[in-house]
Amino acid sequence: MDDLLRFLASDEFLKCGNSILDNGRPTCESGNLRAQKAWIEACTGVAALLAQTARDSEADGRFVSLALLLPQLLKQRPGTRGGGDPSSWSQSQATIKLCQSFKRGNLPSIMRKAAREGEKLLAKRRLRRPPAPPVVPPPPPPAPGPNPVPLWSAQGIDSALWSDMDQRVSRAEAAARASNLSRARKILTSAGLAAHDAVEELHAKHPVHALPTVAHHDPNLWSPPLPPEHPDATNALTPLALAKALRKSPRGGAADQLGWRAHEDIGPLFSDSESDLAKTFCDRIAFCFFSGHFPPDTLDVPTLWGGNLIALSKAPKPGVRPILIGQAWRRLVARAVTPGLRAPCEEYFTGAHPRVFQFAAGVKDGASHAVNLTRTLLDVAKVTACDPLNPTAAAVSDITNGFNEIARQPILDSIAGIASIAYDGNRILPGEALPYSCTPLAGIAPFVAGAYLNRATARYSAPNDVHFIDVTAGVQQGDVFGSTLFCAGLHPLLCRLMDRHPEVICVAYADNVTFIGKLSLAWAALDEFNKLAREDLKLRINTSESLIHVPSWRALAEPPALYNEVSACFPNTPLDCRETLQGFKFLGAPLGIDSFITSSLDAAVANITSELPFFGALTDGLLHYRLLRFCVAPRMDYLLRTTNPILATDAAR
């Protein structure tokens, strides 16, 4: 024990720990009952030491670091001669062996080996040549016989995906057997990760912003809550809440940067939510994320608030879509406290202002509600008396990379209810009360402060190297609270804007914002929104994708002269009307004349049909059936829920 404490107190421990954290070696995905028992025993031993340590002491930080590193230390994935994935049995044996060595007090040697192996793996990756373009084999011949229905057909499959289809099928079937059908579908049909080093694109999508300040706010708002052992503590985070969140965690998910998987690694620790093991990990590990505060001498804190940054390919379109997947403990904490926020968030985002409706936060099936409300407002305008000189219109704004670029200061100011910068063209000055503040999120203010008041470090694993990107702007798209926090920063601006535009209605779903009212009034509201979004929220508006739609012009071949007259009044906000005369798509649902809607539904059916060959590649008939039933068939549900049943009948058939 004395040797262990001396090693934990040494500089070598933190050096090895941060090296392991940066390298992020793959960990074992699962294990048999013996491996799980050994894992629980090792975690129980660390929890017992942690429970005896004073909170916020130097030793506390070292034990918290040790607990966070346990998967990287005890679930190191064994190597194979062929370089493929090790079997489940070999992974279980490796876990048992490491847990037994850890129990014998061999932590220093385990950590040193893990650090060395991680550095070797990174060195090999840097020496690896870039992958050559895939060689696409010809499609197999069709099956003989009349009306053949081959299980595997290459028709409709992107040739770039053909070469690695065997690997995709294997990974998809493993995910499907773990009841993660949604992930299995994505593995089969999506372009996946970018095959090139996308670090420059990721840097461009994560601009550097000045860190926010809370100098004008109530300091108690952002302070860590009382620890669970305090008699006056009233925390929403409990072992039972974590256990409930774990039951909903999918199986077979990817490990985080620390090697943790919610279902496989954290789940066994909370099988009995009343045990000392569950209580200790809740109070000393999960509480660090919930409170936004880690004890001194913990692992690199910006990395703990960061995570693995992945670059999803947008193929066939150019570019990548960045997704930052935070640590599993952080995501678990967010899921545990989310149920208590849904009702107050729904009330705030749909009721704070009588003419502003934000459906992306706390609203079940919010996208359908947003589409149906927009459709209803436009249909009412179509059948009621319309002023030909100023008809009802829908002005739609398009925001580029909004989640990654929104300024954090408006988000924190919205939660605190106090302005730290000037808003609305100096109508609101620093230190003044901020109207329409997002008070429902005050309960998670310490969590938000820990995640977004300081920088976070994102680890991007490129094909031939590992890069680290400082994230100082926006919300993390892998954050459970990401969409809600984005809406919290945007919503007060929309509400104050509608106060100045009393005849306009705003319908929004996250960064999809639509203004409905008289043509000139809706255009004016959008023009001011674009200006304030740039100045106050630091958002970029894609004017080429923004649009205007007038229901009373749907029968026209060309927009009338009125369009040019109104457009001339807003030179900074050009809106296309020619492409949207007959209809437009809002959140993927078609709105417009009948022929536009039916053609859009036909295109959606064709898109779904084009993916069927991917599912035909599966070797397990039962999995093929389940994916078709639960992942393919429901894809039309959303369009059918947001479309006139008469028009949707043919597409449904």
C-alpha positions, 0 to 999 in steps of 0.5 A: 500500500505504501508503494502504491501511495508513493507512486500515486504521489509522484510526478511519474504517475501524472506523466504516464496518466496524461500520456495514456490519455493522449494516446487513447489505446483501444480497450476491450469491448466486452468480457465473460463473467469471470472478466466482469467479476475481476473488473468489478473487484478492481473498481471496488478496491479503488472505490474503497481507497477513494472513499477514505480520501478527503475531498479536494485533497491532493490525494483525492485528485490522484485517486480520481485520476486512477479511477478514470484511467481504469479501462486504459489500465485494466482493459487494454486490448491484446494484440493479434498476429494478423493485426485483426480484432482479438476474440472475445475470449482473448479480451476476457483473458487479458482483462482478468490477467491485468486485474489480477496484476493490479490486485497484487500491487503492480500498478506502476508496471501496468501504467508504464507498459500502457504508456509505452504501448500507446506511444509505440502505436502512435509511432507506427501510425505515423510511419504508416503510408496513406491508404491507397485508393480502393480497388473496386471489384466487379459486381457478382453475377445475378442469381439464376432462375426466374424472378431472382431475389439475390441476398447480395446485390451491388446495384445502387451501392457506391463503388467507394464503399464496395471494397470494404463491404465485408468489414462493414457487414461484420461491424454492422452485424455485431452492432445489431446483435448488441441491439444497436440497430441504429448504429448498424444501419449507419455502419452499412449505409453512411460514408463513415469517417473521412479517409484523409487527414481533415485537421485543417478542415476541423480547425476551420470549423472550430474558430478561436473565440475569447473565453466568456466571463461571468463577472457580472453574474451571481457568483453562487450560480456557477459555484459547485453545489454542496457535496453529497455528504453535506447535510444540506445538499440537494443534488439531482445526481444520485446513484439511482438516476445514473442506474436508470440512465445506464439501462437506456445506454446502447450496447456495443458503443465506442469507447471514449478517450479514457476507454470507458463504455457506458453499458459495458464498463460503467453499467456493472458498477451500478447493477446495485444502485444502493451499494457502496461501490455505486455510491462512491463512483457517483459521489466522487467521479460522476459528481466531478462532472456534475459540479464542473469541478475536479480536485487538484492534481487530476489529469489534464482537465481540458482533456476531461472536458474534451473528448474524441473528435471525429470527422464524418464524411459528407460524401457525396458532398465535399467537406466533413462534419465534426462530432466531438464525443465527450467522456462517457461519465460526462454524457452519463451525468447529463442523461441522468439529470435530463428527465428533470429538465424536459418539462421546464425546458418545453415550457420555456422554449414554447411559452416564454414568448407568445409568437416564438416557438423553439421545438428542439429543446425538451419537446418530444417529436419537436421536428414534426411539431415545427413542420406541422405548425409552419404548414398550418400557418401557411395553409391558413394564409392560403385560404384566407383573404390575402393582401396582394400588395403584401402577401403572407410569406415564410422567410427562412434563414440558413446558419452555417456550422452554427453549433460549433461557432455560436459564441458561448457568452450569450449562452451563459448570459441567458442562464444567468439572466444578466448581460455581459456584453452589449446586445441588440445594437446596444439596446441592452448594455453589460450588467443589465438584466437580460429579458427572456433568460433561460432560468430552467438551466440554472440547475445545471449551471456548474456543469455548463461552467465546467464544460464551456467557461474554459477551453476544452481539448479535442483529440482527432485521430487521423489516419496517420497521426493524432492532432489536438484542437483547442475548442473555445467556441460553440457547443459540442455536438456530442454533448447531451445538452448541446442542442439545448444550450445552443437554443438557450443562447439563441432563444432570448434573441428571437424573443426580443426580436419578435417584440420589435416585430409584433406581426411576425411569428417565429418557428424554430428547430435549433438553427433552422429559423423561419419567420412567418408574416406579411412579406415585407415584415417577415423579410424585415425580421429575417434581415434584423435577425441575420444582423444580430446573429452575426454581431451578438452570437458570432454566427455565419449566415449562408445567404445563398441557402436562405429563402422566401416562400409566398403561398399565394404565388404558388401558381405563378411561373415567375415571381411578380414585380413585388418580389423585386421591389421588396428585395430592393429594400433589404440589399444585405439579405438577398432571398431566393424566390424563383426556386421556391415558388412551388414549395420548399423543404423545412426540416426535410419535409416538403411544404407547397403545392401538391405536385411538389409534395408528391415529387419530394415523397417519391424522391424520398422513397427512391432514396430509401430504395437505393439503400436496400442493397446494403442490407442485402449484404447481411449474412444473418436473415434475422438481422436483415429482417430486424433492420428492415423493420425497425430502421428502414420502414420507420424512415417514412414515418416522419414524412407521413406524420408531416404530410397530408394523408391523401398525398402520402398514400402512394408513397406509403404503399 
